[in-house]
């Protein structure tokens, strides 16, 4: 799995409050846009980029889409494996 990382303005995870300053894309190489999803590296919860690229809790509809999206499930599974391996 190839990822491209971008520096973003520091924003807090809406779930755990972790300050995040990078976004990585599992596929493609575009910088984040409003509505794009992000998985917090600290708590593993999904967030969505809002205006000014701050993170917000996804809407109920977005959470439904996340649950149905195979790529989102793969990313979350990779995060869980990373946690089990000691975040190396």
Backbone as ProteinMPNN parsed JSONL, in Angstrom:
{"seq_chain_A": "XXXXXXXXXXXXXXXXXXXXXXXXXXXXXXXXXXXXXXXXXXXXXXXXXXXXXXXXXXXXXXXXXXXXXXXXXXXXXXXXXXXXXXXX", "coords_chain_A": {"N_chain_A": [[0.851, -1.164, 0.0], [0.734, 2.097, -0.962], [1.392, 5.372, 0.198], [0.813, 8.889, 0.232], [1.919, 11.686, 1.951], [0.813, 14.704, 3.48], [1.49, 17.917, 4.837], [-0.628, 19.575, 7.021], [-2.563, 22.334, 8.351], [-2.468, 22.479, 11.854], [-4.914, 20.615, 13.471], [-7.517, 19.529, 15.643], [-8.451, 16.226, 16.609], [-11.829, 15.404, 16.533], [-12.781, 13.478, 18.225], [-10.875, 12.466, 20.137], [-9.243, 14.607, 20.681], [-6.583, 14.785, 19.95], [-3.827, 16.511, 18.555], [-3.385, 17.013, 15.226], [-1.263, 17.137, 12.408], [-0.773, 16.257, 9.886], [-1.781, 14.633, 6.868], [-2.45, 11.617, 5.274], [-2.694, 9.858, 2.248], [-4.199, 6.953, 1.106], [-4.502, 6.118, -1.463], [-3.96, 7.81, -4.561], [-2.937, 11.276, -4.807], [-3.804, 13.725, -3.947], [-4.256, 16.811, -2.179], [-5.995, 17.212, 0.991], [-9.539, 17.811, 0.915], [-12.551, 19.654, 1.673], [-14.949, 17.577, 3.16], [-13.59, 15.211, 2.678], [-12.446, 12.14, 4.154], [-10.837, 11.21, 7.265], [-8.712, 9.196, 9.222], [-8.02, 9.079, 12.558], [-4.772, 8.914, 13.793], [-4.217, 8.521, 16.42], [-6.554, 7.677, 17.964], [-8.027, 6.13, 16.2], [-10.521, 6.701, 15.178], [-12.966, 7.793, 12.773], [-13.037, 10.881, 11.033], [-14.182, 13.876, 9.394], [-13.066, 16.22, 6.985], [-13.784, 19.574, 7.429], [-14.907, 22.951, 6.761], [-12.139, 25.124, 6.093], [-10.447, 23.044, 6.464], [-10.513, 21.895, 9.006], [-11.138, 19.295, 11.38], [-14.118, 17.37, 11.763], [-16.82, 15.617, 13.409], [-18.118, 12.914, 11.607], [-21.223, 12.993, 9.755], [-24.349, 11.24, 10.387], [-25.114, 9.956, 8.001], [-22.642, 9.929, 6.665], [-21.198, 8.242, 8.382], [-22.567, 5.876, 7.907], [-21.87, 5.442, 5.227], [-19.102, 5.12, 5.54], [-19.025, 2.697, 6.962], [-19.926, 0.977, 5.01], [-18.018, 1.059, 3.063], [-15.458, -0.582, 1.457], [-12.743, 0.128, 1.252], [-12.42, 1.886, 3.42], [-12.833, 0.08, 5.492], [-10.572, -1.548, 5.132], [-8.507, 0.292, 5.668], [-9.024, 0.894, 8.35], [-8.625, -1.669, 9.454], [-5.896, -1.946, 8.952], [-4.931, 0.06, 10.63], [-5.671, -1.028, 13.121], [-4.028, -3.32, 13.135], [-1.546, -2.067, 13.173], [-1.674, -0.911, 15.702], [-1.68, -3.223, 17.304], [0.863, -4.134, 16.77], [2.442, -2.441, 18.113], [2.692, 0.148, 17.158], [4.839, 0.712, 15.427]], "CA_chain_A": [[0.0, 0.0, 0.0], [1.53, 3.308, -1.085], [0.701, 6.537, 0.74], [1.416, 10.2, 0.094], [1.628, 12.447, 3.161], [0.781, 16.156, 3.336], [1.426, 18.711, 6.05], [-1.83, 20.398, 7.076], [-2.628, 23.169, 9.547], [-2.797, 21.654, 13.019], [-6.337, 20.532, 13.799], [-7.75, 18.531, 16.696], [-9.392, 15.138, 16.36], [-13.058, 15.705, 17.269], [-13.096, 12.375, 19.137], [-9.93, 12.33, 21.262], [-8.552, 15.874, 20.911], [-5.18, 14.75, 19.504], [-3.488, 17.529, 17.572], [-2.906, 16.357, 14.013], [-0.702, 18.111, 11.46], [-0.476, 15.574, 8.627], [-2.809, 13.782, 6.266], [-1.854, 10.661, 4.34], [-3.671, 9.27, 1.35], [-3.942, 5.551, 0.809], [-4.381, 6.082, -2.922], [-4.0, 9.167, -5.093], [-1.965, 12.194, -4.224], [-4.414, 15.044, -3.83], [-4.322, 17.321, -0.817], [-7.351, 17.011, 1.495], [-10.585, 18.78, 0.591], [-13.729, 19.58, 2.532], [-15.737, 16.374, 2.943], [-12.737, 14.023, 2.683], [-12.387, 11.447, 5.439], [-9.536, 11.041, 7.902], [-8.687, 8.282, 10.358], [-7.087, 9.605, 13.552], [-3.685, 7.991, 14.101], [-4.189, 8.286, 17.868], [-7.684, 6.909, 18.501], [-8.583, 5.246, 15.187], [-11.891, 7.074, 14.814], [-13.1, 8.531, 11.526], [-13.47, 12.277, 11.049], [-14.299, 14.443, 8.055], [-12.553, 17.578, 6.886], [-14.812, 20.595, 7.274], [-14.369, 24.207, 6.234], [-10.781, 25.468, 6.535], [-9.772, 21.763, 6.693], [-10.558, 21.423, 10.383], [-11.823, 18.001, 11.428], [-15.418, 17.323, 12.432], [-17.423, 14.29, 13.505], [-18.942, 12.641, 10.423], [-22.675, 12.933, 9.92], [-24.872, 9.868, 10.426], [-25.028, 9.406, 6.644], [-21.225, 9.647, 6.376], [-20.833, 7.044, 9.134], [-23.137, 4.739, 7.182], [-21.024, 5.245, 4.045], [-17.818, 4.592, 6.019], [-19.233, 1.298, 7.3], [-20.182, 0.201, 3.793], [-16.91, 1.251, 2.122], [-14.414, -1.597, 1.646], [-11.445, 0.793, 1.463], [-12.423, 2.366, 4.803], [-12.639, -1.089, 6.364], [-9.163, -1.959, 5.018], [-7.68, 1.279, 6.369], [-9.23, 0.686, 9.789], [-7.963, -2.926, 9.802], [-4.454, -1.668, 8.97], [-4.681, 0.824, 11.857], [-5.738, -1.972, 14.24], [-2.804, -4.135, 13.087], [-0.465, -1.173, 13.604], [-1.803, -0.804, 17.164], [-1.262, -4.494, 17.903], [2.304, -4.286, 16.569], [3.158, -1.458, 18.915], [2.796, 1.427, 16.451], [6.209, 0.913, 14.923]], "C_chain_A": [[0.899, 1.229, 0.0], [0.734, 4.492, -0.561], [1.515, 7.791, 0.486], [0.978, 11.013, 1.297], [1.711, 13.939, 2.867], [0.773, 16.805, 4.7], [0.168, 19.57, 5.951], [-1.74, 21.304, 8.293], [-3.069, 22.284, 10.709], [-4.281, 21.757, 13.325], [-6.52, 19.415, 14.812], [-8.729, 17.458, 16.224], [-10.66, 15.446, 17.161], [-13.462, 14.612, 18.266], [-12.19, 12.369, 20.356], [-9.163, 13.61, 21.566], [-7.096, 15.89, 20.485], [-4.958, 15.828, 18.449], [-2.807, 16.853, 16.39], [-2.411, 17.407, 13.035], [-0.308, 17.48, 10.131], [-1.702, 14.795, 8.171], [-2.109, 12.88, 5.276], [-2.963, 10.031, 3.516], [-3.266, 7.849, 1.015], [-3.779, 5.372, -0.691], [-4.556, 7.508, -3.428], [-2.991, 10.052, -4.392], [-2.518, 13.602, -4.146], [-4.352, 15.511, -2.38], [-5.769, 17.213, -0.337], [-8.283, 18.164, 1.099], [-11.734, 18.624, 1.571], [-14.55, 18.347, 2.155], [-14.917, 15.098, 2.89], [-12.684, 13.432, 4.084], [-10.963, 11.33, 5.943], [-9.691, 10.07, 9.066], [-7.631, 8.8, 11.328], [-6.038, 8.544, 13.888], [-3.638, 7.666, 15.589], [-5.313, 7.364, 18.335], [-8.346, 5.978, 17.484], [-10.011, 5.543, 14.804], [-11.878, 7.893, 13.529], [-13.569, 9.952, 11.799], [-13.566, 12.728, 9.594], [-13.705, 15.842, 8.083], [-13.721, 18.521, 6.64], [-14.212, 21.839, 6.639], [-13.003, 24.511, 6.855], [-9.977, 24.223, 6.906], [-9.594, 21.426, 8.164], [-11.351, 20.119, 10.377], [-13.12, 18.112, 12.214], [-15.871, 15.87, 12.515], [-18.245, 14.072, 12.233], [-20.436, 12.652, 10.756], [-23.112, 11.47, 9.996], [-24.771, 9.214, 9.05], [-23.591, 9.063, 6.274], [-20.76, 8.403, 7.129], [-21.377, 5.789, 8.458], [-22.276, 4.419, 5.959], [-19.676, 4.648, 4.435], [-17.954, 3.096, 6.282], [-19.417, 0.401, 6.086], [-19.015, 0.222, 2.815], [-15.769, 0.269, 2.424], [-13.054, -0.967, 1.908], [-11.344, 1.327, 2.891], [-12.211, 1.206, 5.776], [-11.193, -1.562, 6.323], [-8.234, -1.0, 5.777], [-7.809, 1.083, 7.876], [-8.554, -0.604, 10.25], [-6.447, -2.732, 9.867], [-4.093, -0.889, 10.226], [-4.696, -0.108, 13.069], [-4.498, -2.862, 14.292], [-1.614, -3.326, 13.57], [-0.485, -1.019, 15.123], [-1.305, -2.071, 17.844], [0.261, -4.686, 17.812], [3.105, -3.248, 17.338], [3.447, -0.15, 18.206], [4.199, 1.716, 15.941], [6.227, 1.456, 13.527]], "O_chain_A": [[1.742, 1.376, 0.885], [-0.459, 4.613, -0.838], [2.746, 7.766, 0.519], [-0.206, 11.032, 1.634], [2.567, 14.385, 2.104], [0.127, 16.31, 5.623], [-0.076, 20.212, 4.93], [-0.92, 21.064, 9.179], [-3.948, 21.437, 10.551], [-4.833, 22.853, 13.424], [-5.748, 18.456, 14.827], [-9.705, 17.748, 15.531], [-10.571, 15.722, 18.357], [-14.382, 14.806, 19.06], [-12.67, 12.279, 21.486], [-8.499, 13.698, 22.6], [-6.428, 16.912, 20.64], [-5.791, 16.032, 17.565], [-1.775, 16.201, 16.545], [-3.05, 18.442, 12.849], [0.407, 18.092, 9.338], [-2.533, 14.364, 8.971], [-1.257, 13.338, 4.514], [-4.035, 9.713, 4.031], [-2.111, 7.585, 0.679], [-2.984, 4.541, -1.13], [-5.227, 8.32, -2.79], [-2.28, 9.612, -3.489], [-1.769, 14.571, -4.269], [-4.391, 14.695, -1.459], [-6.682, 17.13, -1.159], [-7.868, 19.315, 0.971], [-11.874, 17.586, 2.219], [-14.814, 18.104, 0.978], [-15.469, 14.008, 3.039], [-12.856, 14.141, 5.076], [-10.008, 11.346, 5.168], [-10.677, 10.116, 9.802], [-6.467, 8.945, 10.954], [-6.38, 7.411, 14.228], [-3.079, 6.641, 15.98], [-5.056, 6.378, 19.026], [-9.146, 5.123, 17.866], [-10.659, 4.715, 14.164], [-10.911, 8.595, 13.233], [-14.392, 10.191, 12.682], [-13.092, 12.046, 8.685], [-13.824, 16.559, 9.076], [-14.543, 18.292, 5.752], [-13.133, 21.784, 6.049], [-12.756, 24.184, 8.015], [-8.951, 24.322, 7.579], [-8.636, 20.748, 8.535], [-12.145, 19.875, 9.469], [-13.21, 18.848, 13.197], [-15.375, 15.007, 11.791], [-18.993, 14.96, 11.826], [-20.847, 12.36, 11.879], [-22.328, 10.568, 9.702], [-24.387, 8.049, 8.943], [-23.337, 8.035, 5.647], [-20.01, 7.594, 6.582], [-20.712, 4.753, 8.443], [-21.988, 3.253, 5.689], [-19.162, 3.77, 3.742], [-17.097, 2.313, 5.873], [-19.103, -0.789, 6.127], [-19.021, -0.522, 1.834], [-15.19, 0.291, 3.51], [-12.285, -1.487, 2.716], [-10.283, 1.229, 3.508], [-11.491, 1.342, 6.765], [-10.637, -1.939, 7.355], [-7.294, -1.433, 6.443], [-6.81, 1.104, 8.595], [-7.967, -0.633, 11.331], [-5.787, -3.295, 10.741], [-3.052, -1.147, 10.83], [-3.839, 0.001, 13.946], [-3.974, -3.129, 15.373], [-0.764, -3.842, 14.296], [0.568, -0.999, 15.759], [-0.591, -2.003, 18.845], [0.866, -5.322, 18.675], [4.329, -3.193, 17.215], [4.349, 0.586, 18.606], [4.678, 2.848, 16.023], [7.3, 1.678, 12.965]]}, "name": "protein", "num_of_chains": 1, "seq": "XXXXXXXXXXXXXXXXXXXXXXXXXXXXXXXXXXXXXXXXXXXXXXXXXXXXXXXXXXXXXXXXXXXXXXXXXXXXXXXXXXXXXXXX"}
